[in-house]
Amino acid sequence: MKLSIVSPVYKAEKIIPKLVERIEKSVALISSDYEIILVEDCGPDKSWEVIELIAASNSKVKGIKLSKNFGQHPAINAGLSVAQGEWIVVMDCDLQDQPEEIEKLYNEALKGFDIVLASRSNRKDGFLKKLSSKFFFTVYSYLTDSKFDNSIANFGIYNQKVIKEVLKMNDYIKSFPLFVNWVGFKSTTVEVEHASRDSGKTSYTYSKLLSLAFNTIISFSNKPLKLFVKFGMTISLISFIMGLVTVFRYCTGAISVLGYSSLMVSIWFLSGVIITIIGIVGIYIGKIFDQTKGRNSFIIAKTTNYDV
């Protein structure tokens, strides 16, 4: 198969017909040999019923329904696991990623690239979302000693060999853009027009985004542990120097009675540092525990036009 288009679906029953229609019009300019894989992430609306209805009259549309809400990135992985195209497009279902840009991505890939990422030159997101995204990628770039562009998300076209390597990564916490960044291969970016959300509102609340950012950083980087080691050594050095100063002042008669306030402040401060460090270590141990369980990151409950 020439081309696979994978899109995770959540609370999008009103968008799906338009999504499929626009994808087909765009992809028809490239090839007639394609498939559209819609992964329904067990949302509370009738998205799955809409997918089944469209798939009943269109064999190119393949539907996958997960057994529960696993999240956007596990849903993407579920779609990638069944995609058969030589080239695979990943895009969100809300039509902010415009299907008309697929041809531009594909033509760029033909120049010899394995990965072509869509760069949203003018994001049509709210100010707080754009600010939080920029902050996350700045922090993540620092913690992983790598470079990430906050204008790039899931939208892009990927060679099958890239996706095969991504699927080999059995990390319990999934983050598709970070996986793609890690596997390497020859890549480039293309500026695309980012659209406003077609209908409804994003299912990502700020608390969910914060949780996703925290889990991703902890799962993909051990630099916080190294930073706390450096911080602890710095505190120890300062404490040692202050101890020498205190002993010297006591020996010279500058201090007759050690201060209660400074003692209590030191105890509370160092106790807070110790508890924080133990907490961070505990979180990492918890992530190791989750990883060693070996549980699947997604479970497919139903399919249409496809046999698992």
LODREN-18777 format. One line per 4 residues: their letters; for each residue x, y, z of C-alpha. Coordinates in steps of 0.02 Angstrom, whole numbers. Layout:
BEGIN
A	X Y Z  ...
END
This chain:
BEGIN
MKLS	0 0 0  63 173 -44  -7 280 96  -86 261 269
IVSP	-167 404 362  -181 375 550  -290 487 657  -337 463 841
VYKA	-519 507 871  -597 570 1032  -764 661 1048  -767 701 862
EKII	-931 629 795  -973 792 705  -800 809 627  -768 633 561
PKLV	-870 643 398  -785 805 348  -615 736 401  -632 583 290
ERIE	-698 685 144  -554 809 150  -423 672 172  -489 578 20
KSVA	-487 734 -89  -310 773 -38  -238 598 -48  -320 565 -217
LISS	-195 688 -291  -54 573 -233  -119 396 -257  -277 291 -260
DYEI	-188 159 -155  -216 219 23  -305 182 187  -378 294 320
ILVE	-360 223 496  -470 304 627  -432 252 806  -578 288 922
DCGP	-511 312 1099  -671 259 1187  -748 432 1199  -918 471 1276
DKSW	-1002 518 1111  -1054 419 956  -889 434 861  -874 245 842
EVIE	-1049 230 768  -1005 365 641  -844 274 595  -938 111 571
LIAA	-1067 197 462  -935 275 349  -831 115 342  -984 14 288
SNSK	-989 110 123  -803 149 106  -678 6 112  -531 126 124
VKGI	-588 183 296  -532 65 434  -592 87 611  -514 34 776
KLSK	-602 52 942  -500 40 1101  -568 -50 1254  -554 108 1360
NFGQ	-484 284 1352  -296 255 1345  -248 429 1284  -197 511 1121
HPAI	-22 438 1103  -67 256 1141  -209 279 1015  -82 337 885
NAGL	23 183 922  -130 73 899  -157 146 726  26 132 680
SVAQ	27 -51 730  -95 -95 590  -41 32 458  23 -50 299
GEWI	73 101 194  247 133 128  219 309 193  118 345 350
VVMD	36 511 392  -9 548 573  -132 689 605  -257 746 735
CDLQ	-442 729 698  -496 907 743  -446 975 570  -321 1096 644
DQPE	-201 984 548  -267 1017 374  -276 865 256  -237 978 108
EIEK	-58 992 174  -26 805 154  25 826 -28  155 956 22
LYNE	227 838 153  230 692 31  317 791 -107  450 846 17
ALKG	476 665 73  510 614 -107  665 724 -103  751 591 1
FDIV	685 616 177  621 479 292  527 602 405  441 763 356
LASR	368 858 503  236 992 490  289 1157 570  139 1262 622
SNRK	201 1436 577  49 1522 650  -34 1414 781  -220 1444 804
DGFL	-216 1396 987  -252 1500 1141  -116 1607 1218  -99 1499 1374
KKLS	-86 1338 1273  50 1410 1162  142 1479 1312  132 1315 1409
SKFF	189 1218 1255  340 1331 1232  383 1317 1417  369 1126 1414
FTVY	482 1104 1262  609 1228 1332  617 1131 1495  618 964 1406
SYLT	756 1018 1287  862 1069 1438  828 909 1535  869 796 1387
DSKF	1011 900 1311  921 903 1144  820 1024 1039  632 1020 1018
DNSI	524 1141 921  357 1185 1002  283 1223 830  294 1036 788
ANFG	170 908 855  107 742 784  68 798 606  193 733 481
IYNQ	233 596 356  346 451 402  426 309 306  373 135 359
KVIK	550 96 422  538 243 543  371 182 611  439 5 633
EVLK	575 72 747  451 180 842  341 28 874  490 -67 945
MNDY	501 59 1087  402 -23 1227  403 125 1347  247 123 1455
IKSF	227 312 1439  199 352 1255  247 514 1169  247 497 980
PLFV	344 658 937  480 616 1063  493 437 996  514 505 819
NWVG	648 626 878  742 486 966  747 358 823  838 477 708
FKST	836 452 518  845 591 388  713 721 429  657 896 383
TVEV	516 1015 420  390 1102 309  287 1252 359  100 1218 352
EHAS	-54 1321 384  -130 1283 554  -319 1300 562  -438 1340 703
RDSG	-528 1193 782  -674 1143 670  -797 1115 813  -803 1079 998
KTSY	-656 1108 1113  -498 1016 1158  -510 873 1283  -342 923 1357
TYSK	-371 1026 1514  -224 1118 1590  -214 990 1730  -205 850 1600
LLSL	-71 943 1503  29 971 1662  13 787 1707  65 734 1531
AFNT	215 852 1534  271 790 1705  253 605 1660  343 631 1495
IISF	490 722 1574  509 592 1712  493 448 1589  613 514 1458
SNKP	746 599 1562  849 560 1717  924 733 1725  811 788 1872
LKLF	901 657 1977  1070 725 1922  1014 903 1960  962 853 2136
VKFG	1129 767 2163  1217 929 2114  1098 1028 2222  1129 914 2371
MTIS	1318 926 2349  1305 1116 2338  1202 1122 2499  1328 1007 2584
LISF	1473 1117 2530  1385 1274 2593  1342 1187 2757  1523 1132 2779
IMGL	1589 1308 2750  1459 1383 2867  1507 1252 2997  1691 1303 2987
VTVF	1642 1486 3002  1533 1448 3153  1672 1349 3240  1797 1487 3204
RYCT	1682 1621 3274  1647 1515 3428  1833 1487 3459  1868 1673 3446
GAIS	1729 1714 3568  1617 1797 3439  1477 1673 3482  1435 1629 3660
VLGY	1272 1537 3627  1221 1462 3460  1060 1535 3392  898 1439 3406
SSLM	823 1522 3251  966 1479 3134  965 1300 3199  779 1277 3167
VSIW	788 1358 2994  930 1241 2947  835 1088 3009  675 1133 2915
FLSG	768 1181 2756  875 1026 2748  727 915 2795  628 990 2650
VIIT	773 958 2530  789 777 2589  602 743 2576  596 820 2401
IIGI	742 714 2341  665 556 2414  501 601 2329  584 621 2159
VGIY	675 456 2180  510 376 2231  426 439 2073  563 363 1966
IGKI	546 198 2060  358 205 2028  388 229 1842  507 81 1843
FDQT	372 -21 1929  244 28 1795  368 -18 1658  413 -188 1731
KGRN	229 -240 1736  240 -259 1547  59 -209 1519  -1 -160 1346
SFII	-17 26 1318  -180 -4 1223  -308 -142 1196  -410 -155 1036
AKTT	-592 -198 1072  -670 -186 898  -620 -157 718  -711 -122 557
NYDV	-640 -159 383  -490 -236 470  -456 -402 555  -337 -397 704
END
